[in-house]
C-alpha cells in the first residue's frame, strides 16, 4: 500500500515538474511584430507560402479588434508582397 502511494506521489510530482518546464518554455517564447509573449487573442497568416509559417500575431498589434477575426488574413510581410 505504501509503495503504491509513493509511486503515485512521484508520478504526480513528475507531472508537476514537466508542467512547470512547459510553462517556463512558453514564457521564453516570443511572437508577433512586437516580439512579446503569447497573450490575448492571436492570429496566424493564411498564406500557404508565408515566409514565417507558424508565426502568431497579437490581433491588436496588427490592427485587428479581438472578436472580429477575418475569414482570411495575411501577416504584414505577406501583405506587403501581395499586389
The 8 nearest C-alpha neighbors of each residue, nearest first, counted from 0:
[[1, 3, 2, 4, 5, 6, 7, 8],
 [0, 2, 4, 3, 5, 6, 7, 8],
 [3, 1, 5, 4, 0, 6, 7, 8],
 [2, 4, 0, 6, 1, 5, 7, 8],
 [5, 3, 1, 7, 2, 6, 8, 0],
 [4, 6, 2, 8, 3, 7, 9, 1],
 [7, 5, 9, 3, 8, 4, 10, 2],
 [6, 8, 10, 4, 9, 5, 11, 3],
 [9, 7, 11, 5, 6, 10, 12, 4],
 [8, 10, 12, 6, 11, 7, 13, 5],
 [11, 9, 13, 7, 12, 8, 6, 14],
 [10, 12, 8, 14, 9, 13, 7, 15],
 [11, 13, 15, 9, 10, 14, 8, 16],
 [14, 12, 10, 16, 15, 11, 9, 17],
 [15, 13, 17, 11, 12, 16, 18, 10],
 [14, 16, 12, 18, 13, 17, 19, 11],
 [17, 15, 13, 19, 18, 14, 12, 20],
 [18, 16, 20, 14, 19, 15, 13, 21],
 [17, 19, 21, 15, 20, 16, 14, 22],
 [18, 20, 22, 16, 17, 21, 23, 15],
 [21, 19, 17, 23, 18, 22, 24, 16],
 [20, 22, 24, 18, 23, 19, 25, 17],
 [21, 23, 19, 25, 20, 24, 18, 26],
 [24, 22, 20, 26, 25, 21, 19, 27],
 [23, 25, 21, 27, 26, 22, 20, 28],
 [26, 24, 22, 28, 27, 23, 21, 36],
 [25, 27, 23, 24, 28, 22, 36, 37],
 [28, 26, 24, 25, 23, 29, 36, 22],
 [29, 27, 25, 26, 36, 24, 30, 37],
 [30, 28, 36, 35, 34, 27, 37, 31],
 [31, 29, 34, 35, 55, 36, 56, 54],
 [30, 32, 56, 34, 33, 55, 57, 35],
 [31, 33, 34, 30, 56, 60, 35, 61],
 [32, 34, 31, 35, 30, 60, 29, 57],
 [35, 33, 30, 29, 31, 32, 36, 28],
 [34, 36, 29, 33, 30, 37, 31, 28],
 [37, 35, 29, 30, 28, 38, 26, 34],
 [36, 38, 30, 35, 29, 39, 28, 57],
 [39, 37, 36, 40, 57, 41, 35, 30],
 [40, 38, 41, 57, 37, 58, 65, 59],
 [41, 39, 58, 65, 57, 38, 42, 66],
 [40, 42, 57, 56, 58, 55, 39, 43],
 [41, 43, 56, 55, 58, 57, 44, 40],
 [44, 42, 55, 54, 56, 45, 53, 41],
 [43, 45, 73, 74, 46, 72, 42, 49],
 [44, 46, 72, 73, 71, 47, 43, 49],
 [45, 47, 49, 48, 44, 73, 77, 72],
 [46, 48, 49, 45, 52, 44, 50, 73],
 [49, 47, 46, 50, 52, 77, 51, 45],
 [48, 50, 46, 51, 52, 47, 77, 44],
 [51, 49, 52, 48, 77, 76, 46, 47],
 [50, 52, 49, 54, 53, 44, 76, 48],
 [53, 51, 49, 54, 50, 44, 48, 47],
 [52, 54, 51, 55, 43, 44, 49, 50],
 [55, 53, 52, 51, 43, 30, 56, 31],
 [56, 54, 43, 42, 31, 30, 41, 53],
 [57, 55, 31, 42, 41, 58, 43, 30],
 [56, 58, 41, 60, 59, 31, 40, 42],
 [57, 59, 63, 41, 61, 60, 56, 40],
 [58, 60, 62, 63, 57, 61, 64, 65],
 [61, 59, 57, 58, 62, 56, 33, 32],
 [62, 60, 58, 59, 63, 57, 56, 75],
 [61, 63, 59, 60, 58, 64, 57, 65],
 [64, 62, 58, 59, 61, 65, 67, 68],
 [63, 65, 67, 59, 66, 58, 62, 68],
 [66, 64, 67, 40, 58, 63, 68, 59],
 [65, 67, 68, 64, 40, 63, 58, 69],
 [68, 66, 65, 64, 69, 63, 58, 70],
 [67, 69, 66, 70, 65, 63, 64, 42],
 [70, 68, 71, 72, 67, 63, 66, 42],
 [69, 71, 68, 72, 45, 67, 73, 42],
 [72, 70, 69, 45, 73, 44, 68, 46],
 [71, 73, 45, 44, 69, 74, 70, 43],
 [74, 72, 44, 78, 45, 77, 46, 75],
 [73, 75, 44, 77, 76, 78, 72, 43],
 [76, 74, 78, 77, 79, 73, 61, 32],
 [77, 75, 79, 78, 74, 80, 50, 73],
 [78, 76, 80, 79, 74, 75, 73, 49],
 [77, 79, 75, 81, 73, 76, 80, 74],
 [80, 78, 77, 76, 81, 75, 82, 74],
 [81, 79, 77, 78, 82, 76, 75, 73],
 [80, 82, 78, 79, 77, 76, 73, 75],
 [81, 80, 79, 78, 77, 76, 73, 75]]
